[in-house]
Structures are given as structure tokens and as C-alpha cells.
Amino acid sequence: MNETPTRVYAEIDLDAVRANVRALRERAPRAELMAVVKANAYGHGALACAKAAQEAGATWIGTATPDEALALRAAGVEGRIMCWLWTPGGPWQAAVEAGIDVSVSGMWALDEVRQAARAAGRTARVQLKADTGLGRAGCQPADWAELVGAAVAAQAEGTVEVTGLWSHFACADEPGHPSIQLQLTAFRDMLAYAEKEGVEPEVRHIANSPATLTLPESHFDLVRCGLAVYGVSPAPELGTPAELGLRPAMTLKASLALVKEVPAGHGVSYGHHYLTEAETTLALVPAGYADGIPRHASGRGPVLVGGKVRRVAGRVAMDQFVVDLDGDPAQAGDEAVIFGDAERGEPTAEDWARAADTIAYEIVTRIGGRVPRVYLGA
Ligand SMILES: *Cc1c(COP(=O)(O)O)cnc(C)c1O
């Protein structure tokens, strides 16, 4: 049962998750912490990470979809859970019955949650989301009075309790971006209006990981941290995980499937975008884009084999890619670390993000369902 998988696997260090939650709580000492575990905890495993985060003092768990939240509740996660990405006809009643905080950005959602609360015979815990400038989910300032008024009326009739007022940043990963102060001002105005109308929220919150790390005035009552909980830096400009006091929780490892000598001038992988310069040793890494290795990082992605960081040679294929060991010896079964912790000399998710022209969020989150997770510190 507990044998280490041999092809490719993601080691998830739950002690790192706990340490990161504690570090983030120190960065936001007056606020509570929500561990955001959407998308299977950014690929790290939602249930294991939610529990580890709670053990380290996270008092809230956040997900995008109601199904993610309901699955955690069903698996035994207690305490506050919030989810925010709703569509008409969503499982409102199940969420109300499970005591999950639901986000409402507009009138249609408030209507549906009131009906669900009536059907459940329970008060729904509702958090009103303000669009303070992101231009995605959330209620526009011009529509806020109508939404707040309807929520206060629903509160009076007993179907709804407004437990939170919240918003989300557009550019928190670019400290000093002018939109940040504009969003904070809009948020304070929208809070003040709702509170004047009689809303008494348990929590007011706007900060994601980068705002938690860089902008104390954004912490309010609660900070919502996703990526930083997993020990990954939200943006290169903010620093490395170590500089931010974080430890990467995921190490993606594979076993070499084949090592062989090839002559000079040998093409490697589809399209022959790589040609060996001299006689050399090629190693086959049995992980590909079906596992979440970005094909965009073909020819660039770094991999640690035999104590040296090598580059992907040629194209990343669906299930495998090749590295050129420059003649160094190795054998089938040797370990290849695709990314992990720079403090151990390993390539990082941030390195792969650069190689694939994307953000580190995507690198860890895209690690696929075919990759087993192996938990350390469970
Ligand atoms: C994903 C998400 C977060 C967490 O963002 P990080 O930058 O990963 O900390 C917070 N709030 C909302 C609304 C989100 O969708």
C-alpha cells in the first residue's frame, strides 16, 4: 500500500504546509487565516492540506466551487468553509445544510440562496462580494445599495445572515501598482455603506497571498492565502520562497525509465528540435504533458539528475521527455527531481514558470490526476 510510486510522483510535505501557515499568520498577526484549497489545493491534495492548515491555525478553509467545499465537509473537515464560484441552479441547499459560507455577488444569487434557506429551514451564511476594481466576480459599486438592501431584508426575514464582506485584488502581486490603493479605498467605502445599513460582518477580507506578504493595511479581519500556503512565491519580484520565509511543499520526482549512449548528431524527441552535439548519454524521464509538465517548456525546463541541473532536450511529449546527461553516468531507476526546493539545489516551480512563460501558480496546479501524491508529515 505505502510503496513509493516508481514512475513519477509528487511528494507533499505537510510539515511545510504547517510551517507556511504559521509563517503567514505571523505576517498577519491581527487577522485570521483562510487556507485556500481550491483546485485540489493547487495540486497538493485538498483534504490533506486543509487538515494540515487547520492544525497550524488556519480558522477558515476556502474553495472556488461549492462541490469542492461540500466534498471537504463530507470528508470530515469542520469549522468555517467558504466557497465563491456559483452558477444558477448550484447546490445552494446542500451548502446551507452543510453550514458553508457562500459568496453572493448579485441579486440572482441572493434570490437562490434565500429560497434554499427556506427549503432547508436554516439560515444561510452569506458573504457579499464587492467588485472594488478587479472586474471579475463581485458587485459593482453602483449596484451595491440594491444588493446590501436586499441582504439586510433577507436578514430581517431570517433566511440569511451576512457573515462577511469581501473583495479581491487585481494587482497585489505588483506592489505599488496604483490599482491597489484605489481598490482599498473602494473597499472601505463599500464596507462603510453596508455597515451603516446594519450589516455586522464577522469578517471583512480582501488580501490574497501577495497582499498578505506585502500589504499589512489590507489584512482586515482575515487573509485568504493559497499559493503561499504551498510555499511557492506569488511573483518573482516578491522574492524566492526562502526570502519570503516559505518552504515549497511539493517536490515532483520521477525515476529514469532508460539511460543510453547515443552518437553525435542524434535527433531527440518529436520534431528533432534537439540534436546531440557529441556522443552522449540520454536519460528518459517518464513524465509528460499528460502529467502536467508544460510542453511550452520544451528545450528549457530544468531537471536535477545525478547532482546536476539539466535542461529538457527537445520536445516534452504526452508521457515522457528526455534529458541529455552530457556523457555523465546514470542508470534506469535513478531519481530525477523536476521541481522542489531551491534550498536543496533542486529546480523550482518558479523556474518552470519562467521556462514555460507562465506563473508558478499554474505549474503546481496543473500537475495531473495521473501523478500519485505521497504525503510526508501526515
Ligand atoms: C485563489 C483565490 C485566492 C488565493 O489567492 P493566492 O494568490 O493563491 O493566495 C484568494 N481569493 C480568491 C477569491 C481566490 O480566487
The ligand as an SDF file (V2000), in Angstrom:
LIG
                    3D

 15 15  0  0  0  0  0  0  0  0999 V2000
   -7.4610   31.7850   -5.4870 C   0  0  0  0  0  0  0  0  0  0  0  0
   -8.0050   32.8720   -4.6480 C   0  0  0  0  0  0  0  0  0  0  0  0
   -7.3130   33.3190   -3.5180 C   0  0  0  0  0  0  0  0  0  0  0  0
   -5.9230   32.8510   -3.1580 C   0  0  0  0  0  0  0  0  0  0  0  0
   -5.0050   33.5210   -3.9600 O   0  0  0  0  0  0  0  0  0  0  0  0
   -3.4210   33.3160   -3.7450 P   0  0  0  0  0  0  0  0  0  0  0  0
   -2.8030   34.3830   -4.5470 O   0  0  0  0  0  0  0  0  0  0  0  0
   -3.1300   31.9440   -4.2300 O   0  0  0  0  0  0  0  0  0  0  0  0
   -3.1940   33.4770   -2.2930 O   0  0  0  0  0  0  0  0  0  0  0  0
   -7.9150   34.2580   -2.7090 C   0  0  0  0  0  0  0  0  0  0  0  0
   -9.1440   34.7460   -3.0220 N   0  0  0  0  0  0  0  0  0  0  0  0
   -9.8040   34.3690   -4.1290 C   0  0  0  0  0  0  0  0  0  0  0  0
  -11.1300   34.9560   -4.4220 C   0  0  0  0  0  0  0  0  0  0  0  0
   -9.2720   33.4280   -4.9700 C   0  0  0  0  0  0  0  0  0  0  0  0
   -9.9420   33.0470   -6.0570 O   0  0  0  0  0  0  0  0  0  0  0  0
  1  2  1  0
  2  3  1  0
  2 14  2  0
  3  4  1  0
  3 10  2  0
  4  5  1  0
  5  6  1  0
  6  7  2  0
  6  8  1  0
  6  9  1  0
 10 11  1  0
 11 12  2  0
 12 13  1  0
 12 14  1  0
 14 15  1  0
M  END
$$$$
